[in-house]
Amino acid sequence: MRLRHIEIFHAVYEQGSISEAARALNVSQPSVSKVLRHAEDQLGYELFQRTRGRLVATEAAHELFAEVAEVYSRLGRLSRAARNIGARKGGHLRVAVLPSLGLVVAPRAVARLRRTNPDVTFEITTLHSREVERSLFERECDVAIGYRVVRQVPLRQVPVGNAALVVVAPKGELAGDAAPVAMEVLDGRDFIGLRDSGPLADLFVNELTRLEIVPNEIVTSHTYYTALALVREGQGVTVTDAYTAAALSAPDLTFHALAPDVRAPINAITLEDPPALALIELFVEEMRAVMAEAMEAVPVGVAL
């Protein structure tokens, strides 16, 4: 199928009629009909049948549309990317950050940098620790803000801060709402556990094992903010990183430092010789400042 065939077929399938497809594409109905017939002639089978005055997609069309929709979506992204590239004036940075940093920290760092460099444009996404290397080597991002990559791979890693775990509980659930808590208070307590949540959660699980502490894990979550939401629903207590705590604090929740302390370093990770290095360094500087401020903004009761 040619690109024009794909465009017409996609429009007719989605709109359900020749007239609506023509209106959506801002072309004439005869033009849509002609291209659609040409596509069917080339394919050697019908894509639509007329039933009681309506166009009805054939089984072949249903099967084909799954592939066409993906191509059409990629063409749309290509068109947007081409326009965006032409509009850039002050540099462009593709940033990938941990989900917890995507709540407040990274957006605030982007906003600060753009206040002094308004022509800089950004593409920002979240990713988990296991995706950092692939994202960098496949050139999906210019810099990743995440936990240190410990394998021997050629990456440039610059410290920007650290992430500490805190206990989250409904207000009044733990004695001394303004005080740190020993990890032993979690033993046997209803708990929202974490799975595949990265090195920080792994350190926490290792510490539980070392101390022979066994919480009553009633729900398991893959993200800190979902675990925190479950605490608000009365499903127990959990742990979250300090950045999520600072972003999602609420008067009905209390946050407590853990004893012993559980934390992990966070780095700015790039290829060894990244493009736009000067711009990356400006962004990392803003991230470092915002992360430090966020740690200070963690609710009362957490000493970090």
Phi, psi and omega in degrees: 000139175278166181300322179294322176299315181299315181298314182292313180301316180300316182293315181295318180298315182287319185278334176086001179200157178296316184295316180291324177296317179298319179295318181294325182267354180061045176228176182278155178298317178301326179295317179296314180299318181296314181294320180296317178297320180296320178297316180295322178297318180291322181286328180087014176206160182284143174259331180221148174236147177270122179231114181054044176080005180241151174277129178238125180293138177280169176299324177298321180294319178300316181293318182291326185297327179302320178284318182296321181299321179293316179297317182297320179295319179294324177295322178296318178296321178298316180297316179295318180297319180298318179294316182295320180298319180292337184269353184286139180235321188249018182103158183222135183231128176259117188243134173240132183227160172301148180307322181294329179279343179281348181288311183224313192300304183296314177302322180291321178295320176299314181298319181295316181295321182286340176294326179263344179225071189295343180273353178285135176247156185228152163235121186236137179216164176253150178207158179269162187306320184291349182262355188298307183301312181300316182298321179288312184289335176269009175060033176278339176216158178268328180213139176243134177254107185196190180290150184303134174277118189267345179286158183280082177236151184284081179232149175265124184232124183238126180297138175235347181163200176212162179243130179244146177274144173230155176273135178245130181217155172299149181303129180089354182290319181252140181297138179069070186304337183263010187246153169298161180233147174283146182299336180299338181293345180278346184297119179077358183274144175303129192218138172267110184277169181239140179223137179054037182258012173102181185301325181295315177295324178296319178299320179296313180298320178298322180290321175301316180296316181299320183271000181058044177259130183233094175293161176271090186284102184267336176219144176243133181239154178260354179224149181295318185290332175289320177299318180296320178297325178292327174298318180295337178271009175079024184266007178131202177245169178207182169240151177214163177283158186296331181289320175294321178299316180294325183282328189242026178297150182208152184295341180269005180238151172238149183236135186228137172295150180265145171230115006285159182291139176235117180208163181217145179289148175243133183240158164268120188243128179223174168294165185299322181233073188286149170291158178056040183300319181299319179291321177300317181296323176297316180294317180299321178299316178294319178299318181299317181292316182292322178296319178297318178295321181296321178298324179287339184269001177301138186308155181307140182110348178249115178258108184238000000 
